[in-house]
Amino acid sequence: MKRKEGRQSQQQEELEEINTSGSTSNTSNTQEITDKKEKKPKYHVYDLYSVKYALDTAVKNILLDNKGFNEDVVLSNIKLIIGFIACGGAVFAYFTKNTLLALGLCLFYLLVISLLSLNSYFFEKATTILAYSRQSGFIRVETDIIDDTNNNTENSNTNPNCPKYEIIIHYPKGSSLVSRYTTSNNTVSHSWYINELVDSYGTCDRKELSRAISELIKEKK
């Protein structure tokens, strides 16, 4: 009887050891999975369009949330109104029985869409945000990705084949809608190599961006 009781106690101890080791291994596996998920990049860091979008969003948030600027949406509202009118005309053309009216509304829709596209390309250009503050007035911020590999001689070892992210701040001469988007001589700019602002996990260096934007605003001519 004593031998049987001893064997049973040994078996219970072995089962407890297996359960505890299994639970620890499960917790370690779940911890590894969560760590991998946390370290997963927020976006494709080698896709320049995704990188530019993330940096542009950071620039907008810094200006609006930290620097006291308000976004000017006058042109956006005008485009929305014109677009709604054109879409409404196209929908009405589908139900009307007048062939000439339907043709005219469809041509009007195509004309409006073409003009809006040309406006974005020639008038707004690379504008990321148009903002206003009482201290600085209107500013128009342009951003771009520059392929500087040919001129990258000084930093060829530290930043090989790395493009640059550039911020250009324009200070319009007047307050009219046209002058806000007109290129002026009163501009300041700064650029970084992308790997100086974005790490391998897609995290932006907001402190560096905020510091540079503050310096650019102070450099107003």
N, C-alpha and C positions, 0 to 999 in steps of 0.2 A: 504493500500500500504506500509506504514511504517513497519507494522508487517511482511509482506512478505519479505521485504528487510532485516529486522533483522534476520529472519529465514534463508534466503539464506546466509547471512554473517556468521552465526553460523555454518551452514553446511560446508561452505568452510574452516573455521578455523579447524573444526573437521577432514576434509579430509587432510588438511596440516599436522596436528598433527599425523595422522595415517601414512602418507607417510614418515614423518621424523623419527618416531619411527621404521618403517619398514626398512628404509635405515640404521639406526644405528644398528639395530639387525643384518642386513645382513653383515655389515662391521665387527661387532664383531664376527659373525660366521666364516667369511672368515679369520679373524685374528687368531681365534682358530685353524682352519684347517691348516693354514700355520705354526703356532707354532708347531702343532703336526708333520707336515712333517719335519720341521727343527730338531725336537728332536728325530726323528725316528732313531734307531741305524743303522750305516753304514753296519753292518753285524751281524750275530748271535754271540753275545759275549760269549755264553756258548759253542760254537763250537771251540774246541782247534785248529783244523786245520785252521779255518778262522783267529783266533787270531794270530797264529804263522805266517801265510802268511802276515798279516798286519804288524806285528813287523819286520819280515824279510825284507819286502819292505822298512820300515822306516830305518832299519840299512843300507841297500844298498844305499839309497838316502843320508844318512848322510855321508857315506864314500866317495861317488862319488862327491857329490855337495859341501860338507862343509869341508872335510878333505884333499882334494887334491889327492885322489887316482884315478887310472884308472883301469877298470875291465880287467882282463886277459881272453881272449876268445879263446885262442889257442886250448884248448881241445874241446870246443864247435864247433869250425870250423871243426876240424878233424872229430868229430862225425857226423856233417851235411854232409860232403863230403862222408863219408862211407855210411851213410844212403841213400843219393841220388843214389849212385852207386848200392846199394842193391835194392832199389825200381825200378831203371831203369832196372836192370836185371830181376826182377819179372814181370815187364810190357812186356819186350821182350819175356819172357818165355810164356806169354799168346798168342803171335802171331806166335811164331816159330812152325814149323812142326816137328822139331827134338825132339823126346820124351826124349832122354837122356840129351840133352842140357837143355830142359825145366825143367827136374827133378833136374839137377845140379844147375841151377839158383835159383830154389825154395829152395833147401837145403842151398845154399849160403845165401839167404835172411833170412831164419830162423836162421842160424848160426850167422849172423851179429846182428840181433835183440837180440838174447840171450846174445852175448858178450857185447852189449851196456847196457843191463839190469844188467849184472854182474858187469860191470864197475861202474855203478851208485851205486850199493849196496856195493861193496867191495873196490873200488879204490877212488871214490869221497866221499863216505860215506854221512855224514850229512853236506857237504860243502854248505854254502849259497852263498858265493862269494869268488873268488880269485882275489885279487887286488894288485896293485903295485904303489909305490911312490918313489921318489928319496931319501927321508929322511929315510923312514922305510923299503924300499925294498919290497919284496913279503910278503904278509900276506894271510893266508887262514882262513876264518871265518866260524866257525861251530855254529849252533844254535839248541836248542832242548827244548822240554817241559818235565820237570821233575816232576814226581809225588812224592812229598816230604811230603805226609800226615802222613807217619809213623814216620818220624823224626821231624815233626812239633810240638815240645813241647813248645818252648819258645813263639811262635806266634800262639798258638792254639786258643786264644781268638780273636785276631785281624784278622787272616787269616785262618779260619777253612776250612779244606779240599780244600785249594787253591794250585794248582800246580805252579811250578816256570818256568820262562823263563830264559835260560842260554845262554850266549855268550862265546865262546872259540875262542881265536885268536892264531893261530899257526904261528911261524916264521920259514920257511923252512931253512935248512942248505945250500942248493945249489940253483942254478937257473934253473936246468933242469926241464922238465915237470914232471918227476917221483918224484923228490925230493920236488916239490911244493905241491904234494898231500900226501907225506909221513908224518906220525905222528912224530913230533919231541918233544924233552924234553923242548924246549923253547916255552912255552905256558903261556898265562894269561887268566883268566876267571872271569866272574861276573854273578850273578843271582839275579833276583827279583821275588817276588810273582806277579802273573799276574794282580791282582787287584791294584797293585801299579803302573802299567804302562798303563793299559787300563781302562777307565771308563765304565759306563753302556751303553753309546751311541757309543762305539767303537772308541773313540778318544785316540790316543797314546800320551804318554808324551815324545815328541821328545827332549825336553830340558834335561831330565834325561838320555835318551839314548845317546845323544850327549856328555853329561858330562862323562858318564861311558866309552864310546868308547875312548874319549881323554885320560882318565886316564889309560886305558888298553894299549894304544899305547905308553904312556910314561913309562909304567912298563916293556918295553922290556928288557930282561935280557942280 
